[in-house]
């Protein structure tokens, strides 16, 4: 991860976590042919996606898919826990093997509703913790403070405005506005406001702050 950040900055770290989320949604696998589509969705270069997947030993290739050893391990642990739970319940009930039940279908409708209600409350609580820095851009205070520390106030204000305008123009929504900022908005800021020396950059940021 340090090598990734050294080469691609926090943009690369944001891309990595987006790829992890994609892998979890696809049973731990990212089709190798999806790199171009992923690059389009994350508004970044195809070569950068390939680099994150191939250059830092964070993923490996197998049968036309990118996989992650850490994700494989967590999915295996999840399956082992599920198998152990099935074995424990069937042993308790004394069911013959051909009559054993799948723990995935043990929940009653009431229990399903209870779980959904709890998940909904957790989601609502997370949303309640987010602050509307624009009408369509929400960040937690911790997320905002991290961006502020890493990039400064003028930069984060610009990034929030940029993301807000893009979402409004395209009708786009994100599961996480902070994730969107990490995955492509920071890169847009760096492209637009990159200066050959620190003094020129400091002078520019000073002008923005005064305005």
N, C-alpha and C positions, 0 to 999 in steps of 0.2 A: 504494500500500500504506500510506503514511503517513496519507493521508486516511481510508482504511478503518479503520485502528487508532484514529485520533482519534475517529471516530464510534461504532465498535462495540467498541473495545478488542481484547484478545487473543482474545476469543470470535469476533470477526469474522475475524481472521487464521486461526484454526482452521477456521472454516467455509469460507474461501477455499480452503485446501489440501484439504479434503474434496471440494469441488466440482472441483478440478483432478484429483483421483484418479478421480472419477466420469466426468469428460470423457475421460480417457485410456482408461478401460474401455469407452467407447462411441465409439471412433474419433474422439475430439476433440469430441463433440457432447453437449449436455444438452438433452433435449426440454423446451420451455417449459412443457408441461403437467405436468412432474414436480416442480414446485417444492413443492407441498403434500406429496407423498410424501417428498421429501428433508427438508423441515422436520420431518416426523414422525420420520424415521430419526435425525436429528441432535438431536432434542428441543429445537427452537428455534422461533421464530415464523416463519410464512410470510412476513411483511413483511420480516424480516431477511434471509431467503434472497433475496428479490427485490431488496433493496437492494444486497447484495453483488454480485449478478449485473448490476445495471443502473446503479448510481450512481457507480462509480469508474473506468470505462473499462477494467476488467480483463477484461470479456467483451463480445461484441457479438452481436446477433441476426441470424439468417439462415435464412429458410425454415422458421420454427417451431422453431429450435434456438438455444441459446446456445453460442457458440464463443469461443475465445481465440486471438488472433493469435500469441502465443508458442507455444501448443500446436500450432497449424496449422503454424508454421514448423518445429518439432521433428519433427512427423510427416512433413512434406515432406522434411526432411533424411534421415530414416530411410529413406523410400521411395527417394530418390535414391541412397543408399549401397547399398541392396539391388539396384537396377537396374544400378548400376555393377558390382557383384559378378557379377551374371548375365552381363553383357556380357563381362567379363574372362574368366570361365570358359568361356563358349561360344566366344570367340575362340581360347582356348588349345586347346580340343578340336577346333577346326575344323569344328564342326557346321553343316550347312545350317540355315537359319532354321526350317524346318518340323520339324527334329529337335532344336532347342535345348531345353535342360533348364531347369527352374525350380530355382534355388538352394535354394528352400525344401524340396525333396525330395532333396537330395544327401546328406544325412547318413545314414549306415548306422545300424542298430540299436545297434551298439556305441558309436557316437559320441553317439547320443541318450542312451544310458544314462550315458555319461561326463558329459555336460552336466547331466543330471538329478542325478547324484551330486554334481557341483560345486555346483549350486544348493542342494541339500539341505544340504551342508556349510556354505555361506554362511549359510543360514537358521539352522542350528543354532548357528553362531558368534554371530550376532546375538542369538539367544535366550540364549546363555550369558552375554552381556554384560548381560542384564537382571537386576535384583534384585527378589526377591519381597517387596515392602513389605507385602503381604497375601497370603494363599494364592492369591488369584485376581487380583491387581493387580501387574503387573510394569512397571518403568521402568528405563531405563539410569541410571547415576549422573549423566550429563550432563543428562538430562531432569529428574531429581529436583532437581539443583542449580539449574537454570533456574527451575523452579517455586518453589523455596525463595527464590531471589533476588527474583523478581517479586512474590511474595505472602506470604512469611513462613512460619515453621514451623507455627503453629496452623492456618493456612489449608490448607497442603498435606496435613497430617494429616487434616483434615476432608474434603478432596476425595477422598483415597484411601479413607477409610471409606465415603463416600457412593457412590463407584463400586463398591466391593466389595459393599456391601449391595444395590445395584441389580442387579449381575451375578448375584449369588446368588439374588435373588428372582425375576428374570425369565429366568434361564438364558441370559443374553446373553453373547456373546463379541465381542471387537473385534480387528481386526488390530493396532491400536496403542492401548494404554491411555492413552498420553500424548495421542494424537489425540482420544480420547473426553473426556479432562479438558479439553482446549482447546476442544472443540466445544460442550460443554454443562455440565460440572461447575463450571467457573469461574463461569459465569453463575448457577448455583444458589447458589454461595457468596456472590456479590455481592448477590443478592436477599435472602438470609437474614441477612447480616451487614452491611448497608449502614447507616451512621449519619450523622446530620446534621452532625456535626463530628468532627474528628480526635481530640480529647481523649477523647470517649466511646468511639470505636473502639479507641483505644490502651488504655483502661482495660479494655475487654472482652477484648482479646487478652491482656492481662497476667493476667487471671483464668484464662483457658484454660491459659496456659503454666504457671501455678502448680499447677493441678489435674493 
